[in-house]
Amino acid sequence: MNDDYSYPLIDGLSNGEVIILVTFFQRVEEAYEKQSGVDRESFMNAYQDFVTVVPSKMEQKQLEKQFQERSGYNAYQVIRQAKQDVKTLKMNEAYNGNK
């Protein structure tokens, strides 16, 4: 994990929308970094807000790809795990596409 990266954003976002995107990416980070993982409900709330701010699937995928290139964390895999019936999302290195 590279601690010296910036979150991918889209031009023209309001401060509130930037906070929503950053919160989503932080929840992805928590799924990888926190020993206890991230609460599924907390992640899904952040994901739903992300989808509301970025309704285009293509833009969502582009942001997720940029985030993975910068951080090494695969948001798609966290989203995929969140769709299962689990209480906590905890990713291991096997899910990390860059490692």
N, C-alpha and C positions, 0 to 999 in steps of 0.2 A: 504494500500500500504506500503510495506516495502522498505524504502529508502536505505537499506543496502544490496543490492544484486548485483550480477555481471551478465552480459549478457552471455547467452550460446553461445559458439563458437565451431568450428571444428578445430582439429589439422591440421597444414600445410597450413593455410591461409596466404596470403600475407597481408601486412599492408593495402593496398587498399581494399581488400576483407573484412577484419575485420571492416573497416570503413563503408562499405556497410551494413554489418549485424547490426552493432550498430545503424546506421541511420534508418534502418527499425524498429528496436525495439523502438527507440526514437519516431518515428511517431506513433506507436501503443500507447505509453505512452501519447503522446499529445492528441490522440483521447479521452482518459479517463481523463486526468488531466487539459488540457487547457479549460477554460470556453468557448472559441470560437471554440474549436475543432481543427481539422487539415484539411487543404485543401485537397480535394479528389485527385487532380492532383499530389500534392506533395507526398501524401501517395502512389498512384499508381506507381509513378516513383521509389520510394524507394522499393516497393514490386517487381517491375519488375527487379530491380537490384539484390534483394535478390534471386529471382528465377534463375537468371543467375548465381550467385555464388553458389547456392545450387540447382542444377537442379533435384535432386532426391526428389520426393514427400515424401518418407519415412523420409529422413533427414530433410526436411522442417517441417514436422509434429512433429518430435522429438524435434527440436529446439523450435518450437512454444509451445510445451507442457512444456519443461524445463523453458521457459520464463514465462509461466503462473504460474508454481509452485513457481518460485522465486519472481515474481512481483505481481501476482494476476490478471494480465491483459490478456484477451483472444484475441490473434491475429486473430484467425479464425473469430470471430464475427466482427472485424473491416474489415477484408477482405470481408466478406459477405456483410456488409453494403456498402463497396466501389463499389461493383458490381451493386448497385442500382443507379438510376439517381439522385444523390444528389451532391451538390457543396461542402459541408462541412461534415466531419465525426465527430460526437460527440456521444460518448458512455455514457450511464448512468449506474448506479449501477446494474440495472437489467441484463445487459449483462456480468457483471463480475462474472465468474464462481466460484470464491473463496469467494464471499461475499454474 
